[in-house]
Amino acid sequence: MKNAQIQIGETIAVLFVFFILITIGFIFYSKVIRSNIEIEKDELSQLQSIAAAQKVLFMPELQCSEENIIVDSCIDLMKLRALSRDTIRKENELHYYDLFGFSSIEITQAYPSQPGAYILYSKPLAGARSKFVTNIPMGLYDAADRTRKFGILKIETFIS
């Protein structure tokens, strides 16, 4: 009888240690998975920011063209001024939200420097955890005086 009780006690102790090890392994595994999810969220926000930049550069509302030939990485300043003046109207807000989501898009003329910037789209996320900023150099074409300038496209993508 005493041997059986000792064996039952040993079995219970082994099971207790086994379940403690399983719990520690589960906690470690969940922390690793959580950190991987955070890394993937950051990578996704970076990809969203780059995708938004590509969408801006290929918007017909802003593209440069010479004799009906589209110029890559170029924005027409006349079109930009017209679009940023009435920045995104309420009737088009849903269309642009589908394109850009929670982000802010600003184009600044860098050379020759001119004060101010053109805010193309701005829809920040209230309570955003962080944001990812992408700066892309690009050409600006002023059709009024037929000059080329240098600008920077700044896209801020908000992360929840």
NORVENBEL-V814797 format. One record per residue. N is the residue number from 1. PSI is psi as a letter, one per 30 degrees, with the letter a starting at -180 (* if undefined). NEAR is the number of other ideal C-beta (glycine too) atoms within 10 Angstrom. D_CENTER is the distance of its C-alpha to the mean C-alpha in Angstrom with 2 decimals. Layout:
# NORVENBEL-V814797
N:PSI:NEAR:D_CENTER
N:PSI:NEAR:D_CENTER
This chain:
# NORVENBEL-V814797
1:e:5:69.12
2:e:6:67.81
3:e:7:66.23
4:e:8:64.36
5:e:9:63.05
6:e:10:61.91
7:e:10:60.12
8:e:10:58.37
9:e:10:57.31
10:e:10:56.00
11:e:10:54.09
12:e:10:52.50
13:e:10:51.57
14:e:10:50.03
15:e:10:48.04
16:e:10:46.88
17:e:10:45.68
18:e:10:44.07
19:e:10:42.07
20:e:10:41.02
21:e:10:39.75
22:e:10:37.91
23:e:10:36.28
24:e:10:35.24
25:e:10:33.80
26:e:10:31.86
27:e:10:30.42
28:e:10:29.43
29:e:10:27.88
30:e:10:25.84
31:e:10:24.49
32:e:10:23.54
33:e:10:21.80
34:e:10:19.92
35:e:10:18.71
36:e:10:17.68
37:e:10:15.65
38:e:11:13.82
39:e:10:13.23
40:e:10:12.03
41:e:14:9.52
42:e:13:8.12
43:e:11:8.46
44:e:13:6.89
45:e:22:3.45
46:e:14:4.64
47:e:12:6.14
48:e:20:4.15
49:e:24:3.59
50:e:15:7.12
51:e:15:8.23
52:e:22:7.82
53:e:20:9.72
54:e:11:12.20
55:e:14:12.75
56:e:22:13.58
57:f:16:15.88
58:g:12:17.65
59:k:15:18.18
60:f:8:21.98
61:f:12:21.90
62:f:20:20.98
63:k:17:22.22
64:k:20:25.14
65:k:14:28.20
66:j:11:31.63
67:h:4:34.44
68:g:5:32.08
69:k:7:30.28
70:k:11:26.52
71:k:14:25.49
72:k:10:22.34
73:h:12:19.69
74:k:19:21.61
75:k:26:21.27
76:k:19:24.45
77:e:23:24.95
78:e:12:27.30
79:e:18:24.89
80:e:20:22.12
81:e:12:24.62
82:e:12:25.69
83:e:18:22.28
84:f:18:21.12
85:e:8:24.56
86:h:8:24.17
87:c:14:20.39
88:j:20:19.50
89:l:8:22.63
90:e:6:22.99
91:f:7:24.27
92:g:11:21.21
93:e:13:18.60
94:e:9:18.13
95:e:10:17.74
96:f:18:14.96
97:e:14:13.23
98:e:8:13.49
99:e:14:11.88
100:f:23:8.97
101:b:17:8.89
102:j:18:8.26
103:l:24:7.20
104:k:20:9.77
105:k:26:11.10
106:k:17:14.13
107:k:23:16.57
108:k:17:19.17
109:k:19:22.37
110:e:14:23.09
111:k:10:26.46
112:k:8:28.91
113:k:9:27.38
114:k:12:27.53
115:k:6:26.72
116:l:7:23.86
117:l:14:20.59
118:j:20:19.58
119:j:15:17.04
120:e:24:16.04
121:k:21:13.83
122:j:13:13.22
123:i:15:12.46
124:l:12:11.48
125:k:15:11.61
126:k:7:15.03
127:h:7:15.38
128:k:13:11.85
129:e:11:12.37
130:l:11:10.15
131:l:17:7.34
132:k:19:5.74
133:k:10:7.56
134:k:18:8.29
135:k:11:11.90
136:k:17:13.68
137:k:10:17.45
138:l:19:19.08
139:k:14:22.44
140:k:24:23.60
141:k:21:26.79
142:j:15:29.15
143:f:13:31.47
144:e:8:33.86
145:g:6:35.13
146:h:8:33.78
147:l:11:32.01
148:k:12:28.88
149:l:17:26.67
150:k:13:23.75
151:l:23:20.44
152:k:16:16.97
153:j:21:13.85
154:k:18:11.47
155:k:26:7.98
156:k:18:6.68
157:k:27:3.69
158:k:21:6.22
159:k:17:7.11
160:*:11:10.53
